[in-house]
Amino acid sequence: MPDGTERFIVDEQILKDATKVSTALSEPIKTTNVENLRCMTTWVLVRD
């Protein structure tokens, strides 16, 4: 990235696929837009 940071970008489907492996969602996946600079996602899981 131009600011020197390294980021890993995922979409909702990647998170849902990862959730199916050995966990369950505790609440819906939520994404917040931060001043049109970036988006932050909350992904809360419960282990089986």
mmCIF entry with sequence, helices, sheets and N, C-alpha, C, O atoms, coordinates in Angstrom:
data_MODEL
# 
_entry.id   MODEL 
# 
_entity.id                         1 
_entity.type                       polymer 
_entity.pdbx_number_of_molecules   1 
# 
_entity_poly.entity_id                      1 
_entity_poly.type                           'polypeptide(L)' 
_entity_poly.nstd_linkage                   no 
_entity_poly.nstd_monomer                   no 
_entity_poly.pdbx_seq_one_letter_code       MPDGTERFIVDEQILKDATKVSTALSEPIKTTNVENLRCMTTWVLVRD 
_entity_poly.pdbx_seq_one_letter_code_can   MPDGTERFIVDEQILKDATKVSTALSEPIKTTNVENLRCMTTWVLVRD 
_entity_poly.pdbx_strand_id                 A 
# 
loop_
_entity_poly_seq.entity_id 
_entity_poly_seq.num 
_entity_poly_seq.mon_id 
_entity_poly_seq.hetero 
1 1  MET n 
1 2  PRO n 
1 3  ASP n 
1 4  GLY n 
1 5  THR n 
1 6  GLU n 
1 7  ARG n 
1 8  PHE n 
1 9  ILE n 
1 10 VAL n 
1 11 ASP n 
1 12 GLU n 
1 13 GLN n 
1 14 ILE n 
1 15 LEU n 
1 16 LYS n 
1 17 ASP n 
1 18 ALA n 
1 19 THR n 
1 20 LYS n 
1 21 VAL n 
1 22 SER n 
1 23 THR n 
1 24 ALA n 
1 25 LEU n 
1 26 SER n 
1 27 GLU n 
1 28 PRO n 
1 29 ILE n 
1 30 LYS n 
1 31 THR n 
1 32 THR n 
1 33 ASN n 
1 34 VAL n 
1 35 GLU n 
1 36 ASN n 
1 37 LEU n 
1 38 ARG n 
1 39 CYS n 
1 40 MET n 
1 41 THR n 
1 42 THR n 
1 43 TRP n 
1 44 VAL n 
1 45 LEU n 
1 46 VAL n 
1 47 ARG n 
1 48 ASP n 
# 
_struct_asym.id          A 
_struct_asym.entity_id   1 
# 
_struct_conf.conf_type_id            HELX_P 
_struct_conf.id                      HELX_P1 
_struct_conf.pdbx_PDB_helix_id       AA1 
_struct_conf.beg_label_comp_id       GLU 
_struct_conf.beg_label_asym_id       A 
_struct_conf.beg_label_seq_id        12 
_struct_conf.pdbx_beg_PDB_ins_code   ? 
_struct_conf.end_label_comp_id       SER 
_struct_conf.end_label_asym_id       A 
_struct_conf.end_label_seq_id        22 
_struct_conf.pdbx_end_PDB_ins_code   ? 
_struct_conf.beg_auth_comp_id        GLU 
_struct_conf.beg_auth_asym_id        A 
_struct_conf.beg_auth_seq_id         12 
_struct_conf.end_auth_comp_id        SER 
_struct_conf.end_auth_asym_id        A 
_struct_conf.end_auth_seq_id         22 
_struct_conf.pdbx_PDB_helix_class    1 
_struct_conf.details                 ? 
_struct_conf.pdbx_PDB_helix_length   11 
# 
_struct_conf_type.id          HELX_P 
_struct_conf_type.criteria    ? 
_struct_conf_type.reference   ? 
# 
loop_
_struct_sheet.id 
_struct_sheet.type 
_struct_sheet.number_strands 
_struct_sheet.details 
AA1 ? 2 ? 
AA2 ? 2 ? 
# 
loop_
_struct_sheet_order.sheet_id 
_struct_sheet_order.range_id_1 
_struct_sheet_order.range_id_2 
_struct_sheet_order.offset 
_struct_sheet_order.sense 
AA1 1 2 ? anti-parallel 
AA2 1 2 ? anti-parallel 
# 
loop_
_struct_sheet_range.sheet_id 
_struct_sheet_range.id 
_struct_sheet_range.beg_label_comp_id 
_struct_sheet_range.beg_label_asym_id 
_struct_sheet_range.beg_label_seq_id 
_struct_sheet_range.pdbx_beg_PDB_ins_code 
_struct_sheet_range.end_label_comp_id 
_struct_sheet_range.end_label_asym_id 
_struct_sheet_range.end_label_seq_id 
_struct_sheet_range.pdbx_end_PDB_ins_code 
_struct_sheet_range.beg_auth_comp_id 
_struct_sheet_range.beg_auth_asym_id 
_struct_sheet_range.beg_auth_seq_id 
_struct_sheet_range.end_auth_comp_id 
_struct_sheet_range.end_auth_asym_id 
_struct_sheet_range.end_auth_seq_id 
AA1 1 THR A 23 ? LEU A 25 ? THR A 23 LEU A 25 
AA1 2 LEU A 45 ? ARG A 47 ? LEU A 45 ARG A 47 
AA2 1 LYS A 30 ? VAL A 34 ? LYS A 30 VAL A 34 
AA2 2 ARG A 38 ? THR A 42 ? ARG A 38 THR A 42 
# 
loop_
_atom_site.group_PDB 
_atom_site.id 
_atom_site.type_symbol 
_atom_site.label_atom_id 
_atom_site.label_alt_id 
_atom_site.label_comp_id 
_atom_site.label_asym_id 
_atom_site.label_entity_id 
_atom_site.label_seq_id 
_atom_site.pdbx_PDB_ins_code 
_atom_site.Cartn_x 
_atom_site.Cartn_y 
_atom_site.Cartn_z 
_atom_site.occupancy 
_atom_site.B_iso_or_equiv 
_atom_site.pdbx_formal_charge 
_atom_site.auth_seq_id 
_atom_site.auth_comp_id 
_atom_site.auth_asym_id 
_atom_site.auth_atom_id 
_atom_site.pdbx_PDB_model_num 
ATOM 1   N N  . MET A 1 1  ? 0.834   -1.165  0.000  1.00 0.00 ? 1  MET A N  1 
ATOM 2   C CA . MET A 1 1  ? 0.000   0.000   0.000  1.00 0.00 ? 1  MET A CA 1 
ATOM 3   C C  . MET A 1 1  ? 0.893   1.248   0.000  1.00 0.00 ? 1  MET A C  1 
ATOM 4   O O  . MET A 1 1  ? 2.022   1.203   0.487  1.00 0.00 ? 1  MET A O  1 
ATOM 5   N N  . PRO A 1 2  ? 0.398   2.334   -0.533 1.00 0.00 ? 2  PRO A N  1 
ATOM 6   C CA . PRO A 1 2  ? 1.188   3.571   -0.575 1.00 0.00 ? 2  PRO A CA 1 
ATOM 7   C C  . PRO A 1 2  ? 1.647   4.069   0.802  1.00 0.00 ? 2  PRO A C  1 
ATOM 8   O O  . PRO A 1 2  ? 2.693   4.708   0.917  1.00 0.00 ? 2  PRO A O  1 
ATOM 9   N N  . ASP A 1 3  ? 0.856   3.772   1.849  1.00 0.00 ? 3  ASP A N  1 
ATOM 10  C CA . ASP A 1 3  ? 1.238   4.245   3.185  1.00 0.00 ? 3  ASP A CA 1 
ATOM 11  C C  . ASP A 1 3  ? 2.200   3.301   3.906  1.00 0.00 ? 3  ASP A C  1 
ATOM 12  O O  . ASP A 1 3  ? 2.540   3.532   5.066  1.00 0.00 ? 3  ASP A O  1 
ATOM 13  N N  . GLY A 1 4  ? 2.643   2.230   3.219  1.00 0.00 ? 4  GLY A N  1 
ATOM 14  C CA . GLY A 1 4  ? 3.611   1.303   3.796  1.00 0.00 ? 4  GLY A CA 1 
ATOM 15  C C  . GLY A 1 4  ? 3.001   0.147   4.570  1.00 0.00 ? 4  GLY A C  1 
ATOM 16  O O  . GLY A 1 4  ? 3.726   -0.723  5.053  1.00 0.00 ? 4  GLY A O  1 
ATOM 17  N N  . THR A 1 5  ? 1.684   0.125   4.696  1.00 0.00 ? 5  THR A N  1 
ATOM 18  C CA . THR A 1 5  ? 1.047   -0.973  5.418  1.00 0.00 ? 5  THR A CA 1 
ATOM 19  C C  . THR A 1 5  ? 0.808   -2.152  4.487  1.00 0.00 ? 5  THR A C  1 
ATOM 20  O O  . THR A 1 5  ? 0.759   -2.003  3.266  1.00 0.00 ? 5  THR A O  1 
ATOM 21  N N  . GLU A 1 6  ? 0.661   -3.323  5.088  1.00 0.00 ? 6  GLU A N  1 
ATOM 22  C CA . GLU A 1 6  ? 0.336   -4.528  4.337  1.00 0.00 ? 6  GLU A CA 1 
ATOM 23  C C  . GLU A 1 6  ? -1.042  -4.975  4.803  1.00 0.00 ? 6  GLU A C  1 
ATOM 24  O O  . GLU A 1 6  ? -1.300  -5.026  6.006  1.00 0.00 ? 6  GLU A O  1 
ATOM 25  N N  . ARG A 1 7  ? -1.917  -5.296  3.882  1.00 0.00 ? 7  ARG A N  1 
ATOM 26  C CA . ARG A 1 7  ? -3.287  -5.662  4.244  1.00 0.00 ? 7  ARG A CA 1 
ATOM 27  C C  . ARG A 1 7  ? -3.696  -6.957  3.561  1.00 0.00 ? 7  ARG A C  1 
ATOM 28  O O  . ARG A 1 7  ? -3.257  -7.272  2.455  1.00 0.00 ? 7  ARG A O  1 
ATOM 29  N N  . PHE A 1 8  ? -4.534  -7.680  4.244  1.00 0.00 ? 8  PHE A N  1 
ATOM 30  C CA . PHE A 1 8  ? -5.118  -8.893  3.689  1.00 0.00 ? 8  PHE A CA 1 
ATOM 31  C C  . PHE A 1 8  ? -6.581  -8.594  3.455  1.00 0.00 ? 8  PHE A C  1 
ATOM 32  O O  . PHE A 1 8  ? -7.311  -8.295  4.401  1.00 0.00 ? 8  PHE A O  1 
ATOM 33  N N  . ILE A 1 9  ? -7.021  -8.670  2.221  1.00 0.00 ? 9  ILE A N  1 
ATOM 34  C CA . ILE A 1 9  ? -8.380  -8.286  1.869  1.00 0.00 ? 9  ILE A CA 1 
ATOM 35  C C  . ILE A 1 9  ? -9.221  -9.538  1.649  1.00 0.00 ? 9  ILE A C  1 
ATOM 36  O O  . ILE A 1 9  ? -8.842  -10.436 0.896  1.00 0.00 ? 9  ILE A O  1 
ATOM 37  N N  . VAL A 1 10 ? -10.368 -9.580  2.320  1.00 0.00 ? 10 VAL A N  1 
ATOM 38  C CA . VAL A 1 10 ? -11.302 -10.700 2.171  1.00 0.00 ? 10 VAL A CA 1 
ATOM 39  C C  . VAL A 1 10 ? -12.677 -10.151 1.826  1.00 0.00 ? 10 VAL A C  1 
ATOM 40  O O  . VAL A 1 10 ? -12.952 -8.962  1.989  1.00 0.00 ? 10 VAL A O  1 
ATOM 41  N N  . ASP A 1 11 ? -13.523 -11.035 1.349  1.00 0.00 ? 11 ASP A N  1 
ATOM 42  C CA . ASP A 1 11 ? -14.914 -10.640 1.126  1.00 0.00 ? 11 ASP A CA 1 
ATOM 43  C C  . ASP A 1 11 ? -15.809 -11.541 1.981  1.00 0.00 ? 11 ASP A C  1 
ATOM 44  O O  . ASP A 1 11 ? -15.326 -12.458 2.645  1.00 0.00 ? 11 ASP A O  1 
ATOM 45  N N  . GLU A 1 12 ? -17.096 -11.271 1.957  1.00 0.00 ? 12 GLU A N  1 
ATOM 46  C CA . GLU A 1 12 ? -18.036 -12.001 2.801  1.00 0.00 ? 12 GLU A CA 1 
ATOM 47  C C  . GLU A 1 12 ? -17.999 -13.499 2.531  1.00 0.00 ? 12 GLU A C  1 
ATOM 48  O O  . GLU A 1 12 ? -18.087 -14.294 3.467  1.00 0.00 ? 12 GLU A O  1 
ATOM 49  N N  . GLN A 1 13 ? -17.870 -13.897 1.276  1.00 0.00 ? 13 GLN A N  1 
ATOM 50  C CA . GLN A 1 13 ? -17.870 -15.320 0.949  1.00 0.00 ? 13 GLN A CA 1 
ATOM 51  C C  . GLN A 1 13 ? -16.659 -16.040 1.541  1.00 0.00 ? 13 GLN A C  1 
ATOM 52  O O  . GLN A 1 13 ? -16.793 -17.168 2.014  1.00 0.00 ? 13 GLN A O  1 
ATOM 53  N N  . ILE A 1 14 ? -15.495 -15.420 1.526  1.00 0.00 ? 14 ILE A N  1 
ATOM 54  C CA . ILE A 1 14 ? -14.300 -16.030 2.128  1.00 0.00 ? 14 ILE A CA 1 
ATOM 55  C C  . ILE A 1 14 ? -14.532 -16.250 3.623  1.00 0.00 ? 14 ILE A C  1 
ATOM 56  O O  . ILE A 1 14 ? -14.188 -17.307 4.151  1.00 0.00 ? 14 ILE A O  1 
ATOM 57  N N  . LEU A 1 15 ? -15.110 -15.264 4.308  1.00 0.00 ? 15 LEU A N  1 
ATOM 58  C CA . LEU A 1 15 ? -15.384 -15.405 5.738  1.00 0.00 ? 15 LEU A CA 1 
ATOM 59  C C  . LEU A 1 15 ? -16.402 -16.503 6.001  1.00 0.00 ? 15 LEU A C  1 
ATOM 60  O O  . LEU A 1 15 ? -16.234 -17.295 6.929  1.00 0.00 ? 15 LEU A O  1 
ATOM 61  N N  . LYS A 1 16 ? -17.455 -16.559 5.197  1.00 0.00 ? 16 LYS A N  1 
ATOM 62  C CA . LYS A 1 16 ? -18.477 -17.598 5.384  1.00 0.00 ? 16 LYS A CA 1 
ATOM 63  C C  . LYS A 1 16 ? -17.899 -18.991 5.128  1.00 0.00 ? 16 LYS A C  1 
ATOM 64  O O  . LYS A 1 16 ? -18.214 -19.934 5.854  1.00 0.00 ? 16 LYS A O  1 
ATOM 65  N N  . ASP A 1 17 ? -17.060 -19.124 4.108  1.00 0.00 ? 17 ASP A N  1 
ATOM 66  C CA . ASP A 1 17 ? -16.428 -20.418 3.828  1.00 0.00 ? 17 ASP A CA 1 
ATOM 67  C C  . ASP A 1 17 ? -15.520 -20.841 4.980  1.00 0.00 ? 17 ASP A C  1 
ATOM 68  O O  . ASP A 1 17 ? -15.508 -22.013 5.357  1.00 0.00 ? 17 ASP A O  1 
ATOM 69  N N  . ALA A 1 18 ? -14.764 -19.906 5.538  1.00 0.00 ? 18 ALA A N  1 
ATOM 70  C CA . ALA A 1 18 ? -13.889 -20.212 6.670  1.00 0.00 ? 18 ALA A CA 1 
ATOM 71  C C  . ALA A 1 18 ? -14.694 -20.578 7.905  1.00 0.00 ? 18 ALA A C  1 
ATOM 72  O O  . ALA A 1 18 ? -14.258 -21.402 8.708  1.00 0.00 ? 18 ALA A O  1 
ATOM 73  N N  . THR A 1 19 ? -15.859 -19.976 8.064  1.00 0.00 ? 19 THR A N  1 
ATOM 74  C CA . THR A 1 19 ? -16.708 -20.252 9.225  1.00 0.00 ? 19 THR A CA 1 
ATOM 75  C C  . THR A 1 19 ? -17.234 -21.681 9.184  1.00 0.00 ? 19 THR A C  1 
ATOM 76  O O  . THR A 1 19 ? -17.397 -22.301 10.235 1.00 0.00 ? 19 THR A O  1 
ATOM 77  N N  . LYS A 1 20 ? -17.498 -22.207 8.015  1.00 0.00 ? 20 LYS A N  1 
ATOM 78  C CA . LYS A 1 20 ? -18.068 -23.550 7.872  1.00 0.00 ? 20 LYS A CA 1 
ATOM 79  C C  . LYS A 1 20 ? -17.106 -24.643 8.329  1.00 0.00 ? 20 LYS A C  1 
ATOM 80  O O  . LYS A 1 20 ? -17.543 -25.749 8.643  1.00 0.00 ? 20 LYS A O  1 
ATOM 81  N N  . VAL A 1 21 ? -15.817 -24.357 8.372  1.00 0.00 ? 21 VAL A N  1 
ATOM 82  C CA . VAL A 1 21 ? -14.816 -25.386 8.655  1.00 0.00 ? 21 VAL A CA 1 
ATOM 83  C C  . VAL A 1 21 ? -14.984 -25.971 10.053 1.00 0.00 ? 21 VAL A C  1 
ATOM 84  O O  . VAL A 1 21 ? -15.136 -27.185 10.191 1.00 0.00 ? 21 VAL A O  1 
ATOM 85  N N  . SER A 1 22 ? -14.962 -25.143 11.089 1.00 0.00 ? 22 SER A N  1 
ATOM 86  C CA . SER A 1 22 ? -15.031 -25.706 12.445 1.00 0.00 ? 22 SER A CA 1 
ATOM 87  C C  . SER A 1 22 ? -15.675 -24.761 13.454 1.00 0.00 ? 22 SER A C  1 
ATOM 88  O O  . SER A 1 22 ? -15.507 -24.937 14.661 1.00 0.00 ? 22 SER A O  1 
ATOM 89  N N  . THR A 1 23 ? -16.396 -23.782 12.981 1.00 0.00 ? 23 THR A N  1 
ATOM 90  C CA . THR A 1 23 ? -16.977 -22.800 13.887 1.00 0.00 ? 23 THR A CA 1 
ATOM 91  C C  . THR A 1 23 ? -18.376 -22.418 13.426 1.00 0.00 ? 23 THR A C  1 
ATOM 92  O O  . THR A 1 23 ? -18.870 -22.913 12.413 1.00 0.00 ? 23 THR A O  1 
ATOM 93  N N  . ALA A 1 24 ? -18.995 -21.542 14.177 1.00 0.00 ? 24 ALA A N  1 
ATOM 94  C CA . ALA A 1 24 ? -20.297 -20.991 13.802 1.00 0.00 ? 24 ALA A CA 1 
ATOM 95  C C  . ALA A 1 24 ? -20.283 -19.501 14.094 1.00 0.00 ? 24 ALA A C  1 
ATOM 96  O O  . ALA A 1 24 ? -19.564 -19.043 14.983 1.00 0.00 ? 24 ALA A O  1 
ATOM 97  N N  . LEU A 1 25 ? -21.076 -18.746 13.350 1.00 0.00 ? 25 LEU A N  1 
ATOM 98  C CA . LEU A 1 25 ? -21.167 -17.307 13.606 1.00 0.00 ? 25 LEU A CA 1 
ATOM 99  C C  . LEU A 1 25 ? -21.929 -17.073 14.907 1.00 0.00 ? 25 LEU A C  1 
ATOM 100 O O  . LEU A 1 25 ? -22.974 -17.678 15.146 1.00 0.00 ? 25 LEU A O  1 
ATOM 101 N N  . SER A 1 26 ? -21.398 -16.194 15.735 1.00 0.00 ? 26 SER A N  1 
ATOM 102 C CA . SER A 1 26 ? -22.075 -15.803 16.962 1.00 0.00 ? 26 SER A CA 1 
ATOM 103 C C  . SER A 1 26 ? -23.091 -14.703 16.676 1.00 0.00 ? 26 SER A C  1 
ATOM 104 O O  . SER A 1 26 ? -24.119 -14.604 17.346 1.00 0.00 ? 26 SER A O  1 
ATOM 105 N N  . GLU A 1 27 ? -22.794 -13.881 15.677 1.00 0.00 ? 27 GLU A N  1 
ATOM 106 C CA . GLU A 1 27 ? -23.675 -12.802 15.243 1.00 0.00 ? 27 GLU A CA 1 
ATOM 107 C C  . GLU A 1 27 ? -23.384 -12.521 13.773 1.00 0.00 ? 27 GLU A C  1 
ATOM 108 O O  . GLU A 1 27 ? -22.373 -13.001 13.260 1.00 0.00 ? 27 GLU A O  1 
ATOM 109 N N  . PRO A 1 28 ? -24.221 -11.768 13.079 1.00 0.00 ? 28 PRO A N  1 
ATOM 110 C CA . PRO A 1 28 ? -23.989 -11.498 11.659 1.00 0.00 ? 28 PRO A CA 1 
ATOM 111 C C  . PRO A 1 28 ? -22.660 -10.766 11.422 1.00 0.00 ? 28 PRO A C  1 
ATOM 112 O O  . PRO A 1 28 ? -22.199 -10.004 12.272 1.00 0.00 ? 28 PRO A O  1 
ATOM 113 N N  . ILE A 1 29 ? -22.062 -11.006 10.269 1.00 0.00 ? 29 ILE A N  1 
ATOM 114 C CA . ILE A 1 29 ? -20.859 -10.285 9.869  1.00 0.00 ? 29 ILE A CA 1 
ATOM 115 C C  . ILE A 1 29 ? -21.240 -8.827  9.632  1.00 0.00 ? 29 ILE A C  1 
ATOM 116 O O  . ILE A 1 29 ? -22.218 -8.534  8.944  1.00 0.00 ? 29 ILE A O  1 
ATOM 117 N N  . LYS A 1 30 ? -20.448 -7.906  10.217 1.00 0.00 ? 30 LYS A N  1 
ATOM 118 C CA . LYS A 1 30 ? -20.738 -6.478  10.072 1.00 0.00 ? 30 LYS A CA 1 
ATOM 119 C C  . LYS A 1 30 ? -19.532 -5.760  9.497  1.00 0.00 ? 30 LYS A C  1 
ATOM 120 O O  . LYS A 1 30 ? -18.397 -6.052  9.875  1.00 0.00 ? 30 LYS A O  1 
ATOM 121 N N  . THR A 1 31 ? -19.764 -4.826  8.591  1.00 0.00 ? 31 THR A N  1 
ATOM 122 C CA . THR A 1 31 ? -18.696 -4.027  8.005  1.00 0.00 ? 31 THR A CA 1 
ATOM 123 C C  . THR A 1 31 ? -19.020 -2.552  8.161  1.00 0.00 ? 31 THR A C  1 
ATOM 124 O O  . THR A 1 31 ? -20.149 -2.122  7.920  1.00 0.00 ? 31 THR A O  1 
ATOM 125 N N  . THR A 1 32 ? -18.015 -1.780  8.568  1.00 0.00 ? 32 THR A N  1 
ATOM 126 C CA . THR A 1 32 ? -18.162 -0.345  8.770  1.00 0.00 ? 32 THR A CA 1 
ATOM 127 C C  . THR A 1 32 ? -17.195 0.394   7.854  1.00 0.00 ? 32 THR A C  1 
ATOM 128 O O  . THR A 1 32 ? -16.013 0.057   7.793  1.00 0.00 ? 32 THR A O  1 
ATOM 129 N N  . ASN A 1 33 ? -17.691 1.391   7.149  1.00 0.00 ? 33 ASN A N  1 
ATOM 130 C CA . ASN A 1 33 ? -16.851 2.240   6.306  1.00 0.00 ? 33 ASN A CA 1 
ATOM 131 C C  . ASN A 1 33 ? -16.296 3.356   7.189  1.00 0.00 ? 33 ASN A C  1 
ATOM 132 O O  . ASN A 1 33 ? -17.053 4.079   7.836  1.00 0.00 ? 33 ASN A O  1 
ATOM 133 N N  . VAL A 1 34 ? -14.961 3.490   7.210  1.00 0.00 ? 34 VAL A N  1 
ATOM 134 C CA . VAL A 1 34 ? -14.300 4.481   8.054  1.00 0.00 ? 34 VAL A CA 1 
ATOM 135 C C  . VAL A 1 34 ? -13.849 5.657   7.189  1.00 0.00 ? 34 VAL A C  1 
ATOM 136 O O  . VAL A 1 34 ? -12.814 5.598   6.525  1.00 0.00 ? 34 VAL A O  1 
ATOM 137 N N  . GLU A 1 35 ? -14.643 6.718   7.211  1.00 0.00 ? 35 GLU A N  1 
ATOM 138 C CA . GLU A 1 35 ? -14.353 7.965   6.497  1.00 0.00 ? 35 GLU A CA 1 
ATOM 139 C C  . GLU A 1 35 ? -13.884 7.758   5.053  1.00 0.00 ? 35 GLU A C  1 
ATOM 140 O O  . GLU A 1 35 ? -12.997 8.465   4.575  1.00 0.00 ? 35 GLU A O  1 
ATOM 141 N N  . ASN A 1 36 ? -14.477 6.796   4.376  1.00 0.00 ? 36 ASN A N  1 
ATOM 142 C CA . ASN A 1 36 ? -14.137 6.472   2.982  1.00 0.00 ? 36 ASN A CA 1 
ATOM 143 C C  . ASN A 1 36 ? -12.650 6.191   2.778  1.00 0.00 ? 36 ASN A C  1 
ATOM 144 O O  . ASN A 1 36 ? -12.139 6.316   1.665  1.00 0.00 ? 36 ASN A O  1 
ATOM 145 N N  . LEU A 1 37 ? -11.947 5.807   3.866  1.00 0.00 ? 37 LEU A N  1 
ATOM 146 C CA . LEU A 1 37 ? -10.531 5.464   3.774  1.00 0.00 ? 37 LEU A CA 1 
ATOM 147 C C  . LEU A 1 37 ? -10.320 3.956   3.778  1.00 0.00 ? 37 LEU A C  1 
ATOM 148 O O  . LEU A 1 37 ? -9.446  3.434   3.085  1.00 0.00 ? 37 LEU A O  1 
ATOM 149 N N  . ARG A 1 38 ? -11.138 3.266   4.573  1.00 0.00 ? 38 ARG A N  1 
ATOM 150 C CA . ARG A 1 38 ? -11.017 1.812   4.685  1.00 0.00 ? 38 ARG A CA 1 
ATOM 151 C C  . ARG A 1 38 ? -12.315 1.272   5.267  1.00 0.00 ? 38 ARG A C  1 
ATOM 152 O O  . ARG A 1 38 ? -13.154 2.030   5.756  1.00 0.00 ? 38 ARG A O  1 
ATOM 153 N N  . CYS A 1 39 ? -12.467 -0.021  5.209  1.00 0.00 ? 39 CYS A N  1 
ATOM 154 C CA . CYS A 1 39 ? -13.600 -0.687  5.836  1.00 0.00 ? 39 CYS A CA 1 
ATOM 155 C C  . CYS A 1 39 ? -13.071 -1.635  6.900  1.00 0.00 ? 39 CYS A C  1 
ATOM 156 O O  . CYS A 1 39 ? -12.026 -2.262  6.727  1.00 0.00 ? 39 CYS A O  1 
ATOM 157 N N  . MET A 1 40 ? -13.794 -1.730  7.986  1.00 0.00 ? 40 MET A N  1 
ATOM 158 C CA . MET A 1 40 ? -13.432 -2.643  9.067  1.00 0.00 ? 40 MET A CA 1 
ATOM 159 C C  . MET A 1 40 ? -14.582 -3.621  9.270  1.00 0.00 ? 40 MET A C  1 
ATOM 160 O O  . MET A 1 40 ? -15.747 -3.224  9.301  1.00 0.00 ? 40 MET A O  1 
ATOM 161 N N  . THR A 1 41 ? -14.246 -4.904  9.410  1.00 0.00 ? 41 THR A N  1 
ATOM 162 C CA . THR A 1 41 ? -15.255 -5.938  9.554  1.00 0.00 ? 41 THR A CA 1 
ATOM 163 C C  . THR A 1 41 ? -15.167 -6.580  10.922 1.00 0.00 ? 41 THR A C  1 
ATOM 164 O O  . THR A 1 41 ? -14.077 -6.832  11.435 1.00 0.00 ? 41 THR A O  1 
ATOM 165 N N  . THR A 1 42 ? -16.330 -6.845  11.512 1.00 0.00 ? 42 THR A N  1 
ATOM 166 C CA . THR A 1 42 ? -16.416 -7.596  12.762 1.00 0.00 ? 42 THR A CA 1 
ATOM 167 C C  . THR A 1 42 ? -16.942 -8.982  12.420 1.00 0.00 ? 42 THR A C  1 
ATOM 168 O O  . THR A 1 42 ? -18.011 -9.132  11.828 1.00 0.00 ? 42 THR A O  1 
ATOM 169 N N  . TRP A 1 43 ? -16.175 -9.986  12.804 1.00 0.00 ? 43 TRP A N  1 
ATOM 170 C CA . TRP A 1 43 ? -16.476 -11.378 12.478 1.00 0.00 ? 43 TRP A CA 1 
ATOM 171 C C  . TRP A 1 43 ? -16.350 -12.159 13.776 1.00 0.00 ? 43 TRP A C  1 
ATOM 172 O O  . TRP A 1 43 ? -15.240 -12.511 14.176 1.00 0.00 ? 43 TRP A O  1 
ATOM 173 N N  . VAL A 1 44 ? -17.472 -12.436 14.444 1.00 0.00 ? 44 VAL A N  1 
ATOM 174 C CA . VAL A 1 44 ? -17.471 -13.068 15.761 1.00 0.00 ? 44 VAL A CA 1 
ATOM 175 C C  . VAL A 1 44 ? -17.894 -14.532 15.617 1.00 0.00 ? 44 VAL A C  1 
ATOM 176 O O  . VAL A 1 44 ? -18.955 -14.838 15.071 1.00 0.00 ? 44 VAL A O  1 
ATOM 177 N N  . LEU A 1 45 ? -17.042 -15.424 16.118 1.00 0.00 ? 45 LEU A N  1 
ATOM 178 C CA . LEU A 1 45 ? -17.270 -16.858 15.961 1.00 0.00 ? 45 LEU A CA 1 
ATOM 179 C C  . LEU A 1 45 ? -17.417 -17.564 17.295 1.00 0.00 ? 45 LEU A C  1 
ATOM 180 O O  . LEU A 1 45 ? -16.955 -17.080 18.328 1.00 0.00 ? 45 LEU A O  1 
ATOM 181 N N  . VAL A 1 46 ? -18.068 -18.716 17.254 1.00 0.00 ? 46 VAL A N  1 
ATOM 182 C CA . VAL A 1 46 ? -18.153 -19.615 18.402 1.00 0.00 ? 46 VAL A CA 1 
ATOM 183 C C  . VAL A 1 46 ? -17.544 -20.937 17.958 1.00 0.00 ? 46 VAL A C  1 
ATOM 184 O O  . VAL A 1 46 ? -17.928 -21.487 16.926 1.00 0.00 ? 46 VAL A O  1 
ATOM 185 N N  . ARG A 1 47 ? -16.599 -21.445 18.734 1.00 0.00 ? 47 ARG A N  1 
ATOM 186 C CA . ARG A 1 47 ? -15.999 -22.733 18.379 1.00 0.00 ? 47 ARG A CA 1 
ATOM 187 C C  . ARG A 1 47 ? -16.917 -23.872 18.802 1.00 0.00 ? 47 ARG A C  1 
ATOM 188 O O  . ARG A 1 47 ? -17.596 -23.809 19.827 1.00 0.00 ? 47 ARG A O  1 
ATOM 189 N N  . ASP A 1 48 ? -16.913 -24.915 17.976 1.00 0.00 ? 48 ASP A N  1 
ATOM 190 C CA . ASP A 1 48 ? -17.718 -26.108 18.291 1.00 0.00 ? 48 ASP A CA 1 
ATOM 191 C C  . ASP A 1 48 ? -17.058 -26.909 19.380 1.00 0.00 ? 48 ASP A C  1 
ATOM 192 O O  . ASP A 1 48 ? -17.579 -27.948 19.786 1.00 0.00 ? 48 ASP A O  1 
# 
